[in-house]
Amino acid sequence: LRRRLARNMLVSGTPVTTIAQVLGHQNLDTAKQYLSLDSQNLKTCALDFSCVPLERRFP
């Protein structure tokens, strides 16, 4: 439950310092254990490069 809360707060743009305070942690390193990102979150935040033209270069 704590990990889900922390991850949801992080995804919504809440600063890590605020998340640590909500979780009751004095040290950011302690709060970081709750903030790991999974591959789905990484895919969601990845930039879309489909509009960038590809250029092939041959030696």
Secondary structure by P-SEA (a helix, b strand, c coil): caaaaaaaaaaacccaaaaaaaacccccccccccccccaaaaaaaccccccbbbbbbcc
